[in-house]
Amino acid sequence: MESGEKRLEDDKNLRMKDSTDVRSSVLWFSYRYNLEPHMIYNLFSNFGNISCITIKKDHVYIKFRTKEFAAIASTYLNNMVLSKNVMSLR
């Protein structure tokens, strides 16, 4: 590798943020306003493979195939707004 070339591993923007502490492959958040399943899938599937999305009365559960996918989604989507709902991911 030549001295002027940049490797992908060296790009700090492509790394997962250090503050992520996810112990499960399932993320969940409370919601108050109506959410469509395809909206949830379209957003969260950008961060990894999803096994299942379950929508209960006031909670949404997203199960990823690995903990790493859940950690990446949590890092970038925690406290973001989706259709007037603040997603406090747990």
Secondary structure as GFF3:
##gff-version 3
##sequence-region A 1 90
A	DSSP	three_ten_helix	8	10	.	.	.	ID=ss1
A	DSSP	three_ten_helix	12	14	.	.	.	ID=ss2
A	DSSP	beta_strand	26	30	.	.	.	ID=ss3
A	DSSP	alpha_helix	37	44	.	.	.	ID=ss4
A	DSSP	three_ten_helix	45	47	.	.	.	ID=ss5
A	DSSP	beta_strand	50	55	.	.	.	ID=ss6
A	DSSP	beta_strand	59	64	.	.	.	ID=ss7
A	DSSP	alpha_helix	67	77	.	.	.	ID=ss8
A	DSSP	beta_strand	80	82	.	.	.	ID=ss9
A	DSSP	beta_strand	85	87	.	.	.	ID=ss10
###
